[in-house]
Amino acid sequence: MTVRRIVPNIQVESEEQRGAGHDFYGLLGFEEVMNLGWVTTLASPANPTAQVSFLTEERTGPVVPDLSVEVEDVDAVYARVVASGAEVVRELRDEEWGVRRFFVRDPDGRVVNVLSHRPA
C-alpha cells in the first residue's frame, strides 16, 4: 500500500478565519492549490505533497475529518479497514471534484478522510 500524502484539516468557523489561515500559511511559503468555497488547500511549491486544508464545513460527509490521507488504491484500503472492524464513518464513494474517498475513525476518535484521485 502506498501513502501519497497526509494533509491536516483545520476546521474554521467562518470565511474570515479561513482567509486569516490562508494569509498566515502564505507567510510560510504555502500557495493555494484548491478552493471549493467551503474547503481551501494550500501547498508548498517546492514540495506539493506538503499541504494544509481549511474547512468551514464538510459538504458531503457527516463531520469535518481531522486529517486526509491520500493512498494509491482507496478500494483496497477500504476493504482492509472494513475487514479490520474499524468504524467507517462515511462509506466509500466518488466525489464530483475527482476523488474517491471514505471516512474512518482511528482508535483515539479522530476521523480520517482516506482518498485517491480518480483518473481524469
Steps between C-alpha positions, in 0.01 A plus 500: 500500500633842404425817697541803274441782749351590835316832538387652830145637476436812705135576571425873510175667596486765228629616164692769689686239707570297187648812339713570806639145490561536128695823559700357792607184318581716198765665719654153538515453123176309435295580190135424422456186287127436550202713601149353496355780712449287812849346486830660400827309468842662505822325394872563495614584145829319569331189642138476377420214740559734797147636541246639744123534449249738661132400513201706608285187465496153344256503211472126431589333828356495852799676664811697410781243502807570711740404224507366147716213379539456126575139407574331171205256513211623716287194420766264637543712814122514550481119481779470761332752731161328478659157559677639809171603659600867525212747509420631153351845552412553133484233233728494195375717213604719209495879539426749223843665538687188388573294810374169635494499880366373831526606865620271778544561875846428643542335845523843669177626343644715222325481163728427205402581141660228284508580129640438154475731202302352213658499153401807300 
